[in-house]
């Protein structure tokens, strides 16, 4: 069975968890805190980053979430996530790169630095200016998702794809950390509400990091539309 070395709030690990589940591939989670720098983990991935997908019986070790996703697509025909025509597959890959790089760099990464790493590793207080900037940029990214949802059934085209998994993985971490304000983003919120209701998403909603608690609505499948205030 595949072993996925990951930690709960790694968006790239979450993307691979979603992909494995959507494809019906059995796997077990192995908790790995990359900041601990275990020698055994560096043997598997010299970059020292999660996720790492490992199959002990066959001696297969895969690193980097995009490389892992491509491998799974090439070796498992069930429920393809890089689908459609050549131009559509290129669009899916473009969006995956956008969410992996831009959304992570502007939103998820800074939130993890300020709300997780500084607390658990550095024992420092978060920088309020960095948090405000990340939440501001989250709005800009959600506006783009609003537009995508307005122009196509799923983010990458006519069918659910790796683009949806990559976006949902990043957003789920940012949402856990309280960095997403859904007001003014009805399209993005409706898409995310649909996606988080999928069976593959349930384990992510159950994830918790020690001493870092999720936003109140994080695991609520009915977070959108907003509940009316009690009269």
C-alpha positions, 0 to 999 in steps of 0.5 A: 500500500502507498504511504503518504508522508505529509502533515495536516496543514500542507496544501500540497499534501492535501492535493495528493490526498484528494487525488488519491481518494478521487481515484480510489487508490488505497493509502495510509497517512504518515505524519511528517513535520518537515521542520524537524529534519529527520535523516530518514525523511531526507533519504526519501526526499533530499529537499526535505519537503512533503508530500512524499508518496512511498510504496515499500513493497516496490521500492517506489518513492515519489516527491513533489506534488505535481510530479506525484500527480502526473505519475498517478494520472499516467498509471491509473486510468480511473477518474482522470483529473488531467482531462479533455483536449490537449488545450484543455489539459494545458489549461488545467496544468496552468491553473494547477501551477497558478494555485500551487505558486501564486495562491500559496505564495500570496496567501497560504504560505504567509498564513502558515508562516504567521499562524503556524510556524511562528507559533509551533516552531519559532515561538514568536507572535504573528505579524499583523501586517503580513496577515492583513496583506495575505487576507487582502490577496486572498480576496484578489485570488477569490475574485479570479475563482469567481470569474472562472466559476461564472465562465465554466462548470468547473475551474478547469473546464467542463469536468472536475479536474486537478485544478479544482483539487489544487485550488480546494487544497490551498483554500482549505488550509487558508480557511482553516487558519481563518484567512478567507473572508467569503463575503462578496465571493458567492460564486467561489463559495458555492463552488467550494461548498459543493467540493467540500461535500465530496467524500474525498474531502471529509478526512481533510475537514477532520484534520486538526493541528495541535494548539491551532484551532480551525475557524468556526465554519471550517468543517461546516458543509452548510457554511454557504449561503451564510446563515441568517442571524437569529431574530 
